[in-house]
Amino acid sequence: MKILGGILLAIGILIAGASGLCSLAFLSDSSGMGGFLEVLPMILIFGGIPFAMGLAFCFAGAFLIRRNEADGG
């Protein structure tokens, strides 16, 4: 289970990192507060869902690694 936890953790970091960087790029392109408010719903839908999934993979992987170490493995 330690290997599966490591794989999940790595996949989660890659997904959350890529999604976060892409969302940051869209935020930096928005001009002023009006542009920010127009872009924010799109970022939350298209960037927030993969970011949340990436975080879930990270937490699941960390949980599997900790559980394996607690079991003595």
Secondary structure, DSSP 4 states (H G I P E B T S, - for coil): -HHHHHHHHHHHHHHHHHHHHHHHHHHHHS-HHHHHHHHHHHHHHHTHHHHHHHHHHHHHHHHHHHHHHHTT-
